[in-house]
Amino acid sequence: MTNNRIIVERTVGTACENLPMADALDVTSLAGFNVVGWYTDAGCNTSAGTYNEMDNTFTPNDDAVGLTDFFVKISGGSCEYIFKKVITGSVLDGVVLYEDADSDGYGNPNVSTNGCLPAPGYSVNSGDCDDNDPLEFPNQEWFEDEDDDGYGHGPATVQCERPGSDWYLSSELIATGGDCDDNDPLEFPGQTWYKDHDGDDYSDGTSLVTCNRPPDYYIASELIATTGDCNDINPFEYPGQTWYLDNDGDDYSNGTNLVQCEYPGAGWYRATQLIATSGDCDDNDPLEFPGQTWHLDNDGDAYSNGTSITQCLRPVGNYFPGISSGDCNDADPTINPGEQDLCDNIDNNCNGITDEAPCGSTCALAKEIVALPFVYNGTTENAGNDYDDDDGCQHTWMTAEDYVFTYTPLVDQVARIKLTNTGNSPTGYYTHAVFVLNYCPDASGACLYTAWHPTNGQNAPIYIETMELQGGTTYYIMLDNHGTFHPNFSFTFEMDLPEGNICSNAIPLTPNSTVSGTTHLLGNDYGWADACNSDWMTGNDVVYEYTATAGEVARIKLEYDAPTPASGYYAPSVFVLNGCPDDAGANCLYAGFYVNSSNSPIWIETVQFPSAGTYYIVVASHGTFNPWYDFTLTIDNPLGNICENAVPISSLPHAASNQTTCLFGNEYSFDDACTSSWLTGNDFVYALTADMTGMIDITLSNLNDDYGSILFLNGCPNDPGASCQIAITNGTGNFSLENQPVTMGNTYYVVVSSHGTFTSCFNFDIGITSEPLPVELVSFSVDKQGKNTALLRWETASEVDFSHYEIERSTDGIAWSSIGQTVAHGGTEPAAYSYAARSAA
């Protein structure tokens, strides 16, 4: 069978009924008709191959393989025919077939044969570049996916062979384009990222769907969990975290733990923060933990003799952790490796050498004073006469054997020296001396302080009471004797920093406190030419420092015990200043002293500090009569001395016994609000805040004197505008101030005062009682009615024990006159009243 003739059978006609019917039709005789195509179905929807009109050949495709029935569509003009073509025998003769080993529809161009279709394993198409790969054939489209994440990027490459290992067909990919980073297999369109800001591999559930990785975001496979992080800024807080309790902070837990995301709070730690997560025998003691080493220290000097025990619990006895060993005498706290070796035939520092050098004999071997206070018992015997009256202080008492100390204060200090127990001096001679220099005696410098006894009295102490030392300067303190009388002497040397000798060493005082002190050995540092300009500041001084609040009111009492003052003179004194006495601008605010024949206390009864800050209280002796005194000083804040310290009364009745104006001072006088001569002695003040509206009575009883008074004011006596009602008595027995009106919520002052002309001290008991008004007023108003009438209205809640209301009128608010009455309803029920006051402006 050839392709230039076809045998057709008419199956469908359209509009060309005049077209001749024949079993065989020469195609060329169909003038004006064209072969549209060969199809596998009657509807002509699936092509069976390609028809070439030029050479009348038909080339079948893969859909035609195995078929015998074909349909041919021809058309011309308005006519269209579909013919059924039935192939008998071979489908085609003389077709070239190419071996198609991979069944991709394209054969190997190098392996072919002639045959008829269908021909399994062969294809009429040639050009397969790789007949072992069904994906590689001509005109195949390849897409690059370098990171193998299933998403390609860039344009396709059309060719038979796969361009490389990173090239894929569309069927091998999720998408052929859109990859934002083809070098990262995790970054592709639609990727879900979970935030893990703290990098603990747990997310708090925050997510983003985007191609590019956002900062601090990860895919699910990179995390332990994509939700549940309770704190995404703390890498140690995440689900399932284990916290261990270490209550005492010794890095050991007793095993108590919590498994939770959130940090439980103070005392809880992660395992990596601890040495051990269990085993602490006492989690309330930071010294007790596994492996602790305890050292025996019987004398408590922080040095052990080497005995130790390693265990968690503190052993019974004097065991301590973290102390040094090497104590050669664990029964004496003054002997250990940290001590300074003394010249006392004892190995004080446990170095195996007793009295390492001739201590104190020369400056090079001087005994170092490490810290104050310092006490040393020694002797100048065999110390050598290394310095003499030609050296340093150029004094004849520097001619015998010497003992030298050195001291270097870290900061500026004021120190004191005392030299006692000076034996070996001949009767009648006090030849020992103390010299303080800022250099070694045979070098250059200054001899700063000296003290010695020329004659009289046996072995009396020597003092240098006040030495001002500069921080960082090394001082040499030399003890010596007078070689003419005796070459050496024994001694007790003391050096300390006495509190209170000057302002920089002032003793702090607290409110309402009592302290005992002495001016003995404190030196005369301030004098009459300083701020207080007083002869009573010419002896030894004790300085106190007091921090006051603004407006604080205090009282100071000075009692002195010894020595007995010279006849007729009571020399101690007390001064209150707002600065150190020798400070520029310091003011002496208060002073108290006696010049009479009594050992009575000295009082400054009212000290009012003008502002908050530091004040100085100086106790001084009178150098003309006696250089020192033992004393007791009291500072307190007594209630009742003035209005600022008034005794508060917020409710009545009030009663108090054993009250007194003694030591309270004369703060108010007849020039004040009450203009009374009974307000000229000492005063006791109460502040009454009325808790009701009514009348009060004030009664004084149990009096020690006839000259007292009660003053009732609506303000402090010296306040501008304060006024009072006065009751005065100079008789005997009790006396009262009765029926004084008060208004609820207002504050009044009750002043009990003595009469300064007759007595300054007044003892009493006090009682204050109240009587409410017989009417409980709810409201009151006045309205003008016409030109000459005022309408008064008032309401009450209750009325008790009175008959009527008196209506009064005033033109100046001072003088009042009655204009009428209204009968009271009485009883406990509310009542309302009105009254027309005529001819009222």
C-alpha positions in Angstrom: 0.0 0.0 0.0 1.2 3.4 -0.9 0.4 6.8 0.6 -0.7 8.5 -2.6 -4.0 6.7 -2.7 -6.4 6.2 0.1 -9.4 4.0 0.3 -12.2 5.8 2.0 -15.7 5.0 3.2 -18.1 7.8 3.5 -19.2 8.1 7.1 -20.3 11.6 7.5 -21.6 14.1 5.0 -22.2 17.7 5.6 -23.5 19.9 2.7 -21.8 18.5 -0.4 -24.4 15.9 -1.6 -23.2 16.3 -5.2 -19.7 15.1 -4.4 -19.3 11.7 -6.3 -19.3 8.7 -4.0 -16.7 6.1 -4.7 -14.8 3.4 -2.8 -11.6 4.7 -4.3 -10.9 8.3 -4.7 -7.9 9.8 -6.4 -7.0 12.6 -4.0 -5.7 14.7 -6.9 -9.2 14.6 -8.5 -10.6 16.4 -5.5 -10.0 19.8 -6.8 -10.4 22.4 -4.2 -10.3 19.9 -1.3 -7.5 19.6 1.3 -6.6 16.8 3.7 -7.0 18.4 7.1 -5.4 15.5 9.1 -5.4 11.9 10.3 -7.0 11.1 13.6 -7.4 8.2 15.9 -11.1 9.0 16.8 -14.3 9.8 14.9 -14.5 13.2 16.5 -11.1 14.0 15.1 -9.7 15.2 18.5 -6.5 13.2 18.7 -4.0 13.3 15.9 -2.7 10.0 14.5 0.3 11.6 12.7 1.4 14.0 10.1 0.2 14.1 6.5 2.5 15.7 3.8 0.4 17.0 0.8 3.6 17.5 -1.2 4.5 13.9 -1.5 1.2 12.4 -0.3 2.9 10.7 2.7 1.5 10.1 6.1 3.9 9.7 9.1 2.1 8.1 12.1 2.9 9.1 15.7 3.0 7.1 19.0 -0.8 7.4 19.3 -1.2 5.5 16.0 0.8 2.5 17.1 -1.3 -0.7 17.1 -4.3 0.9 15.4 -6.0 -0.3 12.2 -8.9 2.2 12.0 -8.1 5.9 11.3 -10.2 8.9 10.4 -9.3 11.3 7.7 -10.8 14.8 7.6 -11.0 16.6 4.2 -12.5 20.0 3.5 -13.1 22.2 0.5 -15.3 25.3 0.1 -18.3 24.7 2.3 -17.9 21.0 2.4 -16.2 18.9 5.1 -15.9 15.1 5.1 -14.6 12.7 7.6 -13.6 9.3 6.2 -12.8 6.2 8.1 -9.6 4.6 6.9 -9.2 0.9 7.7 -5.7 -0.4 7.3 -5.4 -4.0 6.3 -2.1 -5.8 6.7 0.9 -3.7 7.9 0.2 -0.2 9.2 2.9 1.2 7.1 5.5 -0.2 4.8 9.1 1.1 4.5 9.1 3.3 7.7 12.5 3.9 9.4 12.4 2.9 13.0 15.0 4.0 15.7 15.8 2.0 18.7 14.1 3.7 21.8 15.7 1.8 24.8 14.4 4.3 27.4 10.9 4.6 25.8 11.0 8.3 25.8 9.6 8.5 22.2 13.0 9.3 20.7 15.3 6.7 19.3 19.1 6.4 19.0 20.0 7.9 15.7 22.8 5.4 15.4 20.6 2.3 15.8 17.8 2.0 13.2 15.8 -0.4 11.0 12.9 -0.4 8.5 9.6 -1.9 9.6 6.0 -1.4 10.3 4.2 0.1 13.3 3.5 -0.8 15.9 7.1 -1.7 16.8 7.8 -2.0 20.6 11.2 -0.6 21.6 11.4 1.6 18.5 10.3 5.0 17.6 9.9 6.8 14.3 11.6 9.8 16.0 15.4 9.9 16.2 17.8 12.3 17.9 17.8 10.9 21.5 21.1 12.1 23.2 21.0 9.5 25.9 18.8 6.5 25.1 19.3 5.1 28.6 17.7 8.1 30.3 13.9 8.6 29.6 14.2 12.2 30.8 16.8 13.2 28.2 15.4 13.8 24.7 15.3 16.6 22.2 13.7 20.0 23.2 13.5 19.0 26.9 13.3 22.1 29.3 15.7 22.1 32.3 15.6 24.4 35.4 18.5 25.1 37.7 18.2 24.3 41.5 21.7 24.7 42.9 20.7 24.2 46.6 18.4 21.2 45.8 15.5 22.7 47.8 12.9 21.9 45.0 12.7 25.5 43.8 14.5 26.7 40.7 15.6 30.1 39.7 16.3 31.9 36.4 15.3 31.0 32.9 15.0 27.4 31.6 17.6 25.8 29.3 16.1 23.8 26.3 18.3 20.9 25.3 18.4 17.1 25.2 21.0 16.4 27.8 20.7 17.4 31.5 23.0 20.5 31.8 24.4 19.4 35.2 23.7 17.8 38.5 21.8 20.9 39.7 19.4 21.0 36.7 15.9 19.5 36.9 12.7 19.0 34.9 9.6 20.9 36.1 8.1 17.6 37.2 11.2 17.1 39.5 10.6 20.5 41.2 8.0 22.1 43.5 8.3 25.3 41.4 10.5 26.1 38.5 11.3 29.7 39.8 11.1 32.1 42.7 14.0 30.8 44.9 15.4 33.9 46.7 18.7 32.3 47.5 19.6 29.2 45.4 22.7 28.7 47.5 20.7 28.0 50.7 18.5 24.9 50.7 16.5 26.3 53.6 15.5 29.5 51.9 12.7 29.0 49.4 9.1 30.4 48.8 6.6 29.6 51.5 9.3 28.6 54.1 8.0 28.9 57.7 10.5 30.5 60.1 10.2 30.5 64.0 11.8 33.2 66.1 14.4 32.2 68.7 15.9 35.5 69.8 17.9 34.1 72.7 19.3 31.0 70.8 18.2 28.4 73.3 16.5 26.3 70.5 13.0 27.1 71.8 10.6 29.6 70.1 7.9 31.5 71.9 5.6 30.7 68.9 6.3 33.8 66.8 6.7 32.8 63.2 7.0 34.3 59.7 6.4 32.8 56.3 8.9 34.2 53.8 11.7 33.0 51.5 14.6 34.8 53.1 15.7 33.9 56.7 14.8 36.8 59.1 17.4 37.6 61.9 17.0 35.2 64.9 14.6 33.0 63.0 14.9 29.2 62.4 13.0 26.4 60.7 11.3 23.8 62.8 14.0 21.1 62.3 16.6 23.5 63.7 14.7 23.9 67.0 13.8 21.6 69.8 10.3 23.2 69.9 8.6 25.9 67.9 6.5 27.1 70.8 6.6 27.4 74.6 9.6 29.6 75.4 8.5 31.8 78.3 11.3 34.3 77.9 12.8 34.6 74.5 15.5 37.1 75.6 17.0 34.8 78.2 18.8 31.8 76.7 18.6 30.0 80.1 14.8 30.2 80.4 13.1 27.5 78.3 10.6 24.6 78.7 12.0 21.8 80.7 14.8 23.8 82.3 15.9 22.4 85.7 16.6 24.9 88.6 18.3 23.9 91.8 18.0 25.7 95.1 21.1 27.1 96.7 19.7 29.1 99.5 23.0 30.0 101.2 24.9 30.9 98.0 27.8 28.4 98.5 27.4 26.9 95.0 26.1 23.7 96.4 22.4 22.6 96.4 20.8 20.2 98.8 19.0 18.6 95.8 15.8 20.6 95.9 14.9 21.4 92.3 12.2 22.8 90.0 11.6 21.9 86.4 10.0 25.0 84.7 10.7 27.6 82.1 10.7 30.7 84.3 13.5 31.6 86.7 12.0 30.9 90.1 13.8 33.8 91.8 16.6 34.5 94.2 18.4 31.4 95.5 17.8 29.3 92.4 20.5 28.3 89.9 21.1 26.1 86.8 23.4 23.1 87.1 26.2 24.9 85.2 26.2 27.6 87.8 26.8 25.3 90.7 29.6 23.0 91.8 27.1 20.3 92.7 23.4 20.0 92.4 23.0 18.0 95.6 24.8 17.1 98.8 24.7 20.4 100.7 24.3 19.4 104.4 23.0 22.8 105.5 21.6 25.1 102.8 21.2 27.9 105.3 24.9 28.2 106.1 27.2 29.2 103.3 30.2 27.9 105.1 28.9 24.3 105.3 29.2 22.4 102.0 30.7 19.2 100.7 34.5 19.2 100.8 34.8 22.1 103.2 38.0 22.2 105.2 37.7 23.2 108.9 40.8 24.5 110.8 41.1 24.3 114.5 41.7 27.8 116.1 41.3 27.5 119.9 42.4 31.1 120.7 40.3 32.8 118.0 43.2 34.7 116.4 42.3 33.5 112.9 45.4 31.2 112.7 45.4 27.5 113.1 48.1 25.1 114.4 47.5 22.9 111.4 44.8 20.7 112.7 42.0 20.4 110.2 38.9 18.3 109.2 37.4 18.0 105.8 33.6 17.5 105.9 30.4 19.4 105.2 29.1 20.0 108.7 31.1 22.3 111.0 32.9 20.0 113.6 32.2 20.5 117.3 34.8 22.9 118.8 36.6 26.0 117.6 36.8 25.1 113.9 36.7 27.7 111.2 37.1 27.7 107.4 39.6 29.6 105.3 42.1 30.6 108.0 45.9 30.3 107.8 48.0 27.8 109.6 51.3 28.2 111.4 50.0 29.2 114.9 52.8 28.2 117.3 50.7 28.8 120.4 47.0 28.1 119.8 46.1 29.1 123.4 47.3 32.7 123.1 45.6 35.0 120.6 48.5 37.5 120.7 51.0 34.9 119.3 50.5 34.0 115.7 52.2 34.6 112.3 50.3 37.9 111.9 51.7 39.5 115.0 54.6 41.8 115.3 57.6 40.5 117.2 58.0 42.3 120.5 61.0 42.6 122.7 59.4 40.3 125.4 61.4 37.0 125.1 58.5 35.5 123.1 58.4 34.4 119.5 55.3 36.6 118.9 55.2 36.0 115.1 55.9 32.2 115.2 58.9 32.5 112.8 61.2 30.5 115.2 63.2 33.6 116.3 62.7 35.2 119.6 63.3 39.0 119.8 64.6 39.2 116.3 66.5 42.5 116.8 67.3 45.0 119.6 63.9 46.6 119.1 63.7 50.4 119.4 67.4 51.0 119.9 67.9 53.1 116.8 65.7 54.6 114.0 66.7 51.6 111.8 65.4 49.2 114.5 62.5 51.4 115.6 59.4 49.6 116.9 56.7 50.2 114.3 53.3 51.3 115.5 51.0 49.6 113.0 47.6 50.8 114.2 46.1 52.8 117.1 45.4 52.3 120.0 48.8 51.0 120.8 50.2 49.9 124.2 53.8 48.7 124.8 55.6 47.7 128.0 59.4 48.0 127.6 62.7 49.3 128.9 65.6 51.4 127.5 68.1 49.2 129.2 70.9 48.0 126.8 69.3 50.0 124.0 72.3 52.2 123.7 72.8 56.0 123.7 72.5 56.6 120.0 71.1 60.2 120.1 72.1 63.1 122.3 71.4 66.8 123.0 73.2 67.7 119.8 70.6 65.9 117.7 67.0 66.6 116.7 65.2 68.2 119.6 68.6 69.4 121.2 67.4 68.6 124.7 69.5 67.5 127.7 67.0 64.7 128.4 68.2 63.1 125.1 71.5 61.9 126.6 70.9 58.4 127.9 69.8 55.1 126.3 67.0 55.6 123.7 63.9 53.8 122.7 62.4 54.7 119.3 59.0 54.1 117.8 57.8 54.9 114.3 54.2 55.6 113.2 52.8 56.4 109.7 49.1 57.4 109.7 47.2 56.6 106.5 45.0 59.7 106.9 45.2 63.0 108.9 44.7 62.2 112.6 44.8 63.8 116.0 46.6 61.5 118.5 47.6 61.4 122.2 50.6 59.9 124.0 50.8 58.7 127.6 54.1 57.5 129.2 53.7 55.8 132.6 55.4 53.2 134.9 58.7 55.0 134.4 60.8 53.2 137.0 64.6 53.5 137.7 64.5 57.3 138.2 66.3 58.7 141.2 64.2 60.2 144.0 63.3 63.8 143.2 64.2 63.6 139.5 61.8 62.9 136.6 64.4 62.5 134.0 62.3 60.6 131.4 61.0 62.4 128.3 59.0 62.0 125.1 60.0 63.6 121.8 58.0 63.5 118.5 59.8 64.3 115.3 59.1 64.0 111.6 62.6 62.6 111.0 65.3 60.6 112.8 66.9 62.7 115.5 70.4 62.8 113.7 68.8 63.8 110.4 67.1 67.0 109.3 63.5 67.9 110.1 61.4 69.3 112.9 61.0 68.4 116.5 57.2 68.7 116.7 56.2 67.8 120.3 58.1 67.3 123.6 57.1 66.4 127.2 59.3 65.7 130.2 59.5 66.0 134.0 62.4 68.1 135.3 61.9 67.5 139.1 59.4 66.7 141.9 57.2 63.6 142.3 58.1 60.0 141.6 57.3 58.3 138.3 54.4 60.6 137.4 52.9 60.2 134.0 53.9 62.3 131.0 51.3 63.3 128.4 51.3 64.8 124.9 47.5 65.4 124.8 47.0 66.6 121.3 49.2 65.8 118.3 48.1 66.7 114.8 49.5 64.2 112.4 49.4 64.2 108.6 48.5 61.1 106.6 51.4 59.5 104.8 54.1 61.1 107.0 56.4 58.9 109.1 56.9 60.2 112.6 59.7 59.2 115.1 58.7 59.0 118.8 61.7 58.7 121.1 61.7 57.9 124.8 64.8 59.0 126.6 66.3 59.7 130.0 68.8 62.1 131.5 72.1 60.3 131.5 73.4 62.5 134.4 70.9 60.8 136.7 70.2 57.4 135.3 71.0 55.8 131.9 67.8 53.8 131.5 64.3 53.3 132.7 61.3 50.9 132.3 58.1 52.3 130.8 54.6 51.8 129.6 54.0 53.6 126.3 50.4 54.3 125.1 49.2 56.1 121.9 45.6 56.5 120.9 43.1 58.6 119.0 40.9 60.2 121.7 37.4 60.8 120.6 36.1 64.3 121.2 39.3 66.2 121.6 38.7 68.4 118.5 36.0 68.8 115.9 37.5 66.3 113.5 37.4 63.7 116.2 34.0 64.8 117.5 31.8 62.2 119.3 28.5 61.7 117.6 25.4 62.3 119.7 22.0 60.8 118.9 18.6 62.4 119.9 17.4 61.6 123.5 20.7 60.2 124.7 22.9 60.5 127.8 26.8 60.2 127.6 29.5 60.2 130.2 32.8 61.9 129.5 35.9 63.7 130.8 37.9 66.6 129.6 41.0 65.0 131.2 43.9 64.7 128.8 42.0 66.0 125.8 43.9 69.3 125.6 42.9 73.0 125.4 42.2 73.2 121.7 39.6 76.1 121.7 39.8 79.3 123.7 37.9 82.5 124.5 39.0 84.1 121.2 37.0 81.5 119.2 33.3 81.7 118.3 31.8 81.7 121.8 34.3 84.4 123.1 34.0 83.0 126.6 36.5 82.5 129.5 34.8 79.2 130.1 36.3 77.8 126.9 39.9 78.1 128.1 40.5 74.6 129.6 40.3 71.1 128.2 37.5 70.5 125.7 35.2 67.6 124.7 33.5 68.1 121.3 30.2 66.3 120.3 28.6 66.3 116.9 24.8 66.4 116.6 22.8 66.1 113.4 19.5 68.0 113.8 16.3 68.2 111.7 15.0 71.6 110.6 13.1 73.3 113.4 14.0 70.6 116.0 13.7 71.6 119.6 16.0 70.0 122.2 17.1 70.5 125.8 20.7 70.0 127.1 21.7 69.1 130.7 25.3 69.0 131.9 26.2 67.3 135.2 29.7 67.3 136.5 31.2 64.9 139.0 34.9 65.5 139.6 37.1 67.1 140.5 35.6 69.5 143.2 35.7 73.0 141.7 37.6 75.8 143.3 35.6 77.5 146.0 33.1 79.9 144.5 33.7 78.8 140.9 31.9 76.2 138.9 34.1 76.0 135.9 32.6 73.5 133.4 30.4 74.9 130.6 28.5 73.8 127.6 28.2 75.6 124.2 26.1 74.9 121.1 27.5 76.1 117.8 26.6 75.8 114.1 30.3 75.1 113.3 33.6 74.3 114.9 34.5 77.0 117.4 37.6 78.1 115.3 35.7 77.9 111.9 35.3 81.2 110.1 31.6 82.2 110.3 30.7 79.8 113.2 28.2 81.2 115.6 27.7 80.3 119.3 23.9 79.7 119.4 23.5 78.8 123.1 25.8 78.7 126.2 25.4 77.4 129.7 27.7 77.8 132.7 27.8 78.6 136.4 29.6 81.1 138.6 28.2 80.3 142.0 28.6 78.0 144.9 26.4 75.0 143.8 27.2 71.8 142.0 23.7 72.0 140.4 23.4 70.8 136.8 23.8 73.3 134.0 20.8 73.5 131.7 20.2 74.9 128.3 16.4 74.5 128.5 15.4 75.2 124.9 17.7 74.7 122.0 15.9 75.3 118.7 18.0 74.3 115.7 17.3 76.8 112.9 17.9 74.3 110.0 18.7 70.7 109.3 22.4 70.0 109.5 25.4 69.3 111.8 25.9 71.2 115.0 28.7 71.1 117.6 28.2 70.8 121.4 31.4 71.6 123.3 31.9 70.8 127.0 34.8 72.9 128.3 36.6 73.4 131.6 37.8 76.8 132.9 41.6 76.7 132.7 42.1 79.4 135.4 40.4 77.2 138.0 40.6 73.6 136.9 41.8 72.1 133.6 39.5 69.1 133.5 36.2 67.7 134.7 34.3 64.4 134.6 30.7 65.0 133.4 27.5 63.6 132.1 25.7 65.2 129.1 22.1 64.6 128.2 20.2 65.9 125.1 16.5 65.2 124.7 13.4 66.6 123.0 11.0 67.2 125.9 7.3 67.4 124.9 5.5 70.5 126.1 8.4 73.0 126.4 7.2 75.2 123.4 4.4 75.1 120.8 6.5 73.2 118.3 6.9 70.4 120.9 3.4 70.7 122.4 1.9 67.7 124.0 -0.8 66.6 121.5 -4.4 66.0 122.7 -6.8 64.7 120.0 -9.7 63.5 122.1 -11.3 64.3 125.4 -11.4 63.7 128.3 -7.6 64.1 129.0 -5.9 63.7 132.4 -2.2 63.7 133.3 -0.5 63.8 136.7 3.0 64.8 137.9 3.3 67.5 135.3 5.9 70.3 135.8 7.1 73.5 134.2 10.5 72.9 135.8 13.5 73.1 133.3 11.1 74.1 130.5 12.2 77.6 130.2 10.4 81.0 130.0 9.6 81.0 126.3 6.5 83.2 126.4 5.9 86.5 128.2 3.3 89.2 129.0 4.2 90.8 125.7 2.6 87.9 123.9 -1.0 87.3 123.0 -2.3 87.0 126.6 -0.5 90.1 127.9 -0.4 88.6 131.3 2.2 88.8 134.1 1.4 85.2 134.8 3.1 84.3 131.4 6.6 85.3 132.7 7.9 82.0 134.2 8.4 78.5 132.8 5.7 77.2 130.5 4.2 73.8 129.7 2.2 73.7 126.4 -0.6 71.4 125.1 -2.0 71.3 121.6 -5.7 70.4 121.7 -7.5 69.5 118.4 -11.2 69.5 119.2 -13.1 66.3 118.4 -16.5 67.9 118.9 -18.1 71.3 119.0 -19.1 72.4 122.5 -17.5 73.7 125.7 -14.4 72.5 127.6 -13.3 72.8 131.2 -9.6 72.8 132.3 -8.7 72.1 135.9 -5.3 72.2 137.6 -4.7 70.3 140.9 -2.0 68.9 143.2 -0.1 72.2 143.0 3.2 72.9 144.6 2.9 76.6 144.4 0.2 79.3 144.5 1.6 81.2 141.5 0.4 79.5 138.4 -2.0 80.1 135.5 -4.0 78.5 132.7 -4.0 80.2 129.4 -6.3 79.0 126.6 -5.5 80.3 123.1 -6.5 79.8 119.5 -2.8 79.9 118.5 0.7 79.9 119.9 1.1 82.9 122.3 3.6 84.6 120.1 1.7 83.9 116.8 0.3 87.0 115.1 -3.5 87.1 115.6 -3.5 84.6 118.5 -6.0 85.5 121.2 -6.9 83.9 124.6 -9.2 83.6 127.6 -7.2 83.7 130.8 -7.8 82.3 134.2 -5.3 83.4 136.9 -5.1 82.5 140.5 -2.7 83.1 143.3 -4.8 81.4 145.9 -4.6 77.8 147.2 -6.3 74.6 146.1 -7.4 73.7 142.6 -8.4 76.3 140.0 -10.2 75.9 136.6 -10.9 77.6 133.3 -14.5 76.7 132.5 -17.0 76.8 129.6 -14.5 77.7 126.9 -16.1 77.2 123.4 -14.3 75.0 120.9 -15.2 74.0 117.3 -14.6 70.5 116.0 -11.4 70.2 114.0 -9.8 73.4 115.2 -6.5 73.4 117.2 -6.1 75.3 120.4 -3.2 75.8 122.8 -3.4 75.3 126.5 -0.4 76.9 128.3 0.3 76.2 132.0 2.7 78.9 133.2 4.4 79.9 136.5 4.8 83.5 137.6 8.5 84.5 137.1 8.4 87.1 139.8 7.5 84.6 142.5 8.5 81.2 141.2 10.0 79.6 138.1 8.9 76.0 138.7 5.3 74.9 139.0 4.1 71.3 139.5 0.6 70.3 138.7 -2.0 67.7 137.6 -4.3 68.6 134.7 -7.7 67.5 133.6 -9.6 68.6 130.5 -13.2 67.6 129.9 -15.8 68.5 127.3 -19.5 69.2 127.2 -21.2 69.1 123.7 -23.5 72.0 122.7 -27.2 71.3 123.5 -28.1 71.6 119.9 -26.7 69.7 116.9 -26.8 72.2 114.0 -27.2 70.7 110.5 -27.4 73.9 108.4 -27.8 77.7 108.6 -28.4 80.3 105.9 -29.3 84.0 105.5 -31.2 85.3 102.4 -32.1 88.9 101.7 -35.9 89.5 101.3 -36.8 92.8 99.8 -34.9 96.0 100.9 -35.2 95.7 104.7 -35.6 92.0 105.6 -33.2 89.2 106.1 -34.6 85.7 106.2 -32.8 83.4 108.6 -33.2 79.6 108.1 -31.6 76.8 110.2 -32.1 73.0 110.7 -31.1 70.9 113.7 -30.7 67.1 114.2 -31.4 67.2 118.0 -32.1 69.7 120.8 -31.5 69.0 124.5 -32.2 71.0 127.7 -32.8 74.6 126.4 -36.0 76.5 125.8 -35.4 79.0 122.9 -33.1 80.5 120.4 -32.0 84.2 120.9 -31.6 86.1 117.6 -28.9 88.8 117.7 -27.7 91.3 115.2 -24.4 93.2 114.7 -23.2 95.9 112.4 -19.5 95.4 112.9 -19.2 91.7 114.0 -18.1 92.8 117.4 -21.0 94.3 119.3 -24.2 92.3 119.2 -27.8 93.1 120.3 -30.9 90.9 120.7 -33.7 91.4 118.1 -36.0 88.4 119.0 -36.5 84.8 120.1 -37.8 81.5 118.7 -39.1 78.7 120.8 -37.1 75.5 120.5 -38.9 72.3 119.5 -36.7 70.1 121.7 -36.1 66.4 121.5 -34.0 64.1 119.3 -36.0 64.6 116.0 -34.9 66.9 113.2 -36.4 70.4 113.3 -36.4 73.4 110.9 -36.7 77.1 111.8 -37.0 80.4 110.0 -37.0 84.0 111.3 -37.6 87.3 109.4 -35.2 90.0 110.7 -36.7 93.2 109.6 -34.9 96.6 109.1 -31.7 94.6 108.5 -29.4 95.8 105.8 
